[in-house]
Amino acid sequence: MNLFISIYLFILGLIFGSFFNVVGLRVPMKQSIVNPPSQCPNCGNRLKARDLIPVLSWLFARAKCRQCSVPISVVYPLGELTTGLLFLWIYLTFGISWEMVIGLLLVSMGVIITVSDLKYMLIPNRILLAFAPLFIILRLIYPLDSIWIHVWGALLGGGVLLLVVIVTRGGMGMGDVKLIMLLGWIIGFKNLIPAFMIACLAGTLVGGALLLLRIVQRKQPIPFGPFLVFGALLAFAYGEDWISFYLSIFE
């Protein structure tokens, strides 16, 4: 049974990952997510069913459009595969539970935001507003410990990052502030601390590597949203264990 559910959620993640790519690319441009149907961005050729199989279509087409032979970005299959693996990871971590539901929603929002922020340096309000009511209702019904942990997570998380935005005079965007407020509500104040530390560490390491490889220039802005999502997912799954281990050191 566990194997069946694992395979099912992995395949479901692949399918949803394909859709999340479309949402992340179209919503920031205020385009419809259903019209026009999926098509080649170069020649406009409408994709057929055989071109819409997650990951496999990209491999069978040798990463090229069947019509114009222009290379298709690896971002598409990578987003699909990442979503599938994350869906599987959430299930293996939480089992069938409401935390699994919250985790799957967190992955879904995170993938869309990552695509959007990497492509356009933008975290659309429409994405946050689409997911926020679901997270608010679920955490009101199924809080981690006390509802105040989530309230303080949202207020302090958003407040700290808002202060950073003010001090750096735009070094980060308001989209990051709104995102971390929502993440703080989802994972709670205690988990938000390691989440933010992981995000800053990952951002520093990746940013430094990109500078060394001369992929980006000094003072060139780097999207922070994907790192916030990365840190939040890890803290969501392991934050309580990390905090308990840290506190046990001083006992």
C-alpha positions in Angstrom: 0.0 0.0 0.0 2.8 2.4 0.9 4.5 1.6 -2.4 1.3 2.3 -4.3 0.7 5.6 -2.6 4.4 6.6 -3.1 4.2 5.9 -6.8 0.8 7.6 -7.1 2.0 10.8 -5.4 5.3 10.9 -7.4 3.3 10.7 -10.7 0.8 13.2 -9.4 3.7 15.5 -8.5 5.1 15.2 -12.1 1.7 16.1 -13.5 1.2 19.0 -11.2 4.8 20.1 -11.7 4.0 20.6 -15.4 1.0 22.8 -14.5 3.0 24.7 -11.9 5.6 25.7 -14.6 2.8 27.2 -16.6 1.3 29.1 -13.6 4.7 30.4 -12.6 5.5 31.6 -16.1 2.1 33.1 -17.0 0.6 34.6 -13.8 3.3 37.2 -13.3 2.6 38.4 -16.9 -1.1 38.5 -16.1 -1.8 35.8 -18.7 -4.5 33.1 -18.6 -3.2 29.8 -17.3 -5.6 27.9 -19.7 -5.7 29.9 -22.8 -3.9 29.7 -25.1 -3.1 25.9 -24.6 0.5 24.8 -24.2 2.6 25.7 -27.2 6.2 26.2 -28.3 7.3 29.7 -27.1 9.4 30.0 -30.3 7.1 28.9 -33.2 3.8 28.8 -31.4 3.1 25.2 -32.4 0.3 23.8 -30.2 1.6 20.9 -28.2 -0.1 17.5 -28.7 -0.8 14.9 -26.0 2.5 13.1 -26.7 4.3 16.4 -26.0 2.7 16.8 -22.6 3.9 13.7 -20.8 6.0 15.1 -17.8 9.8 14.6 -18.3 9.4 11.8 -20.8 8.2 14.1 -23.6 11.3 16.3 -23.1 13.6 13.2 -23.3 11.9 11.6 -26.3 12.0 14.9 -28.2 15.7 15.2 -27.3 15.0 18.5 -25.6 13.8 20.2 -28.8 10.6 21.4 -30.3 9.3 18.8 -32.8 8.2 21.5 -35.2 11.1 24.1 -35.2 13.9 22.1 -33.4 14.6 25.0 -31.1 16.0 23.7 -27.7 13.5 23.4 -24.9 14.7 24.7 -21.5 15.7 22.1 -19.0 13.7 24.1 -16.5 10.5 22.4 -17.6 11.4 18.8 -16.9 13.4 19.9 -13.8 10.4 21.6 -12.3 8.3 18.5 -13.0 10.8 16.1 -11.5 11.4 18.3 -8.5 7.7 18.5 -7.7 7.3 14.7 -8.0 10.2 14.0 -5.7 9.0 16.6 -3.2 5.5 15.2 -3.2 7.0 11.8 -2.5 9.3 13.2 0.3 6.4 14.9 2.0 4.4 11.6 2.1 7.4 9.6 3.3 8.0 12.2 6.1 4.4 12.7 7.4 2.4 9.8 6.1 -1.3 10.2 5.5 -2.1 13.2 7.7 -3.2 16.8 7.7 0.5 17.8 7.9 1.0 15.9 4.6 -1.8 18.0 3.1 -0.2 21.2 4.4 3.2 20.0 3.1 1.9 19.2 -0.4 0.3 22.7 -0.5 3.5 24.2 0.7 5.5 22.4 -2.1 2.9 23.5 -4.7 3.2 27.1 -3.7 6.9 26.9 -3.4 7.5 25.5 -6.9 5.3 28.2 -8.5 7.0 31.0 -6.6 10.4 29.6 -7.4 9.6 29.5 -11.2 8.2 33.0 -11.1 11.0 34.5 -8.9 13.8 32.9 -11.0 12.3 34.0 -14.3 10.9 37.5 -13.4 12.3 38.4 -10.0 8.7 38.6 -8.9 6.5 36.9 -6.3 2.9 37.6 -7.5 0.3 38.6 -5.0 -2.2 36.5 -6.9 -0.2 33.3 -6.0 0.0 34.2 -2.3 -3.6 35.1 -2.2 -4.7 31.9 -3.8 -2.9 29.8 -1.2 -3.2 32.0 1.9 -6.9 31.1 2.7 -6.1 27.4 2.6 -3.2 27.7 4.9 -5.0 30.0 7.3 -8.0 27.6 7.6 -5.8 24.5 8.0 -3.7 26.0 10.7 -6.7 27.4 12.5 -8.0 23.8 12.6 -4.7 22.0 12.9 -2.1 24.2 14.7 1.3 22.7 15.7 1.0 23.5 19.4 -0.8 26.7 20.0 -2.3 29.0 17.4 -0.1 31.8 18.8 3.0 30.1 17.5 1.6 30.7 14.0 0.5 34.2 14.7 3.9 35.2 16.1 5.6 33.4 13.2 3.7 35.6 10.7 4.1 38.9 12.6 7.7 38.5 13.6 8.8 36.9 10.3 7.2 39.7 8.3 8.4 42.4 10.7 12.0 41.3 10.6 12.2 41.1 6.8 10.3 44.4 6.5 13.0 46.0 8.7 15.7 44.5 6.4 13.9 46.0 3.3 13.8 49.4 5.0 17.5 49.3 6.1 18.8 48.0 2.8 16.4 50.4 0.9 15.1 47.8 -1.4 17.7 45.1 -1.1 14.8 42.8 -0.8 11.3 43.1 -2.3 7.9 43.3 -0.6 7.1 40.0 -2.2 9.7 38.4 0.1 8.1 40.1 3.1 4.6 38.8 2.2 6.0 35.3 1.5 7.8 35.0 4.8 4.7 36.2 6.7 2.8 33.4 5.1 5.6 30.9 5.7 5.8 32.0 9.3 2.1 31.3 9.7 2.5 27.9 8.2 5.5 26.6 10.0 5.2 28.6 13.2 7.7 30.9 15.0 10.1 28.2 16.3 10.5 26.6 12.9 10.8 30.0 11.2 14.2 30.7 13.0 16.1 27.7 11.4 14.2 28.3 8.1 15.5 31.8 7.9 19.0 30.8 8.8 19.0 28.1 6.2 17.6 30.5 3.6 20.4 33.0 4.3 23.1 30.4 4.3 21.9 28.8 1.1 21.5 32.2 -0.6 25.0 33.2 0.5 26.6 30.0 -0.8 24.7 30.0 -4.1 25.3 33.7 -4.6 29.0 33.3 -3.9 29.3 30.4 -6.3 27.5 32.4 -9.1 29.9 35.3 -8.5 32.9 33.1 -8.7 31.6 31.5 -11.9 30.8 35.0 -13.2 27.3 34.0 -14.0 26.1 37.1 -12.1 27.8 40.4 -11.5 28.5 42.1 -8.2 25.5 43.9 -6.8 23.3 42.1 -9.3 20.1 41.1 -7.4 19.4 37.5 -6.8 15.9 36.2 -6.1 15.5 35.3 -2.4 12.1 33.6 -2.6 13.4 30.2 -3.7 15.8 30.2 -0.7 13.0 31.1 1.7 10.9 28.2 0.3 13.9 25.9 0.6 14.5 26.8 4.2 10.8 26.6 5.1 10.4 23.1 3.7 13.4 21.8 5.6 12.3 23.4 8.8 8.7 22.2 8.3 9.9 18.7 8.1 12.8 18.7 10.6 12.7 21.9 12.5 11.2 20.4 15.7 14.0 17.7 15.8 16.7 20.3 15.2 15.4 22.5 18.0 15.1 19.5 20.4 18.6 18.4 19.6 20.0 21.9 20.1 18.3 22.3 23.4 19.5 18.9 24.6 23.1 20.1 24.3 22.6 22.5 27.2 20.8 20.1 29.5 
